[in-house]
Amino acid sequence: MAQDLRRGGPPDGESTAGTAGTASTQSGAGPHPTAGTPKLVGVVWGLLVLNTLGSAGAKTVVPLPRSLIQLVTMGALVAAFTLALALNLRLRVRPSAFLLLLTLLLVPSLISSLQLQSGFGALFRCARLTLFIATLWLLSRWWNGGTTFVRHHVRMYFAVLVSVAAGAVLSPGAAMPELYGGRLVGALWPLTPPQIGQYAAVIIGLTVLLVLGRRTDRTSASVVIALSLVLLLLTHTRTATLGLLIGLALAIGSLVLTSAAARRFFTWTVLCAVVAAVGFAPALRAWFLRGQSQEHLSSLTGRAKVWDALLAEDRTMTEKLFGVGLGDKSFGGLPIDNSWLAVYHEQGWTGVTLVAAVFAVLGGIALLRPPSLARACAIFLISYCAIASYTEAGLGDASPYLLHLAVAASLLAAPAATPLPTPAVPRRRVPRWAQDRR
């Protein structure tokens, strides 16, 4: 599967610059910023994915102590930073407005966490976020507008989904417990239905775009999409499904004018959607409601009550500006499940402004770029994160959503300019009789 995802033409923006950079490395002139990405970069990305899996979720087949899971995830982050530093000892980084804004986000996080309203755990989370952002800075050296990090992203999260599928086969009861209403959870590693739905939706969207851009073969892509789609349906995750559909519509729409394959895919998708909406309307409605009443659905399964209580709480001016410190994204013992309110609660209006600036910068750059596969993938990731932010938290802390946006930033990074080689000056041939004989 990993080999299949490497097939196809060279990624956008990598063919010329990457070749020149590799040649300069071989000649001893030192690596160029757009040189071929080392294979260990994929290992670093996998460790970052492991760190963001979290430690809360359903009961697993083999009970895993939460302390052990936290040790593994934090160890993965430390290992990722150490390996990234070893790969980039000269600390060469690419200018990135996205990473600059994330770095500025550390300021309100630290100011609010030092007040210890959320306990010493807030300082620990600040240290984790700092290490997470530092690792992304070290990896930015290889951000050149190509699809390298898209492939790493798909491979790593597909490996997570394979473990979910394996858990469902080994223990169907543990994988779809009554506690979660029969929705699919992680039976080998504690993963919640929204997490699995998020990973599946992102993988499906990126793989579809890679197929349209002829960056992977259809056989391996069909396997990835089919398994991910089945798992997405079993999670009954509405946010991930809507994010996938809207994100793909926007991404493919950006390719319609320049890609015949995108136009064909868009046309067939619309026809299939109309047929499905007419023929399977009752089944789709039942899947969407998940057995909930209309009143429960209108209150967003109880989220609205938590949001109203959070907004109604009295806060000091410092708390309004910088929040109460990084926590577990909960209020009154209940999950906030909204990235904007979670950021407001923990990092104040300063954090909300910086997160909004992240979307404004990435979205603005994507709109200004000419149509391309890299631009379409970036549009999908940005739009998916924006949609999911309404019912999911994570934009203000180390999370999969920041990794999605980091991939988008790598796709929108302009390839570094490669200096043109100086042509050799031909030596003038001097006749033998005119040579100075000494």
Disulfide bonds with the S-S distance in Angstrom:
none
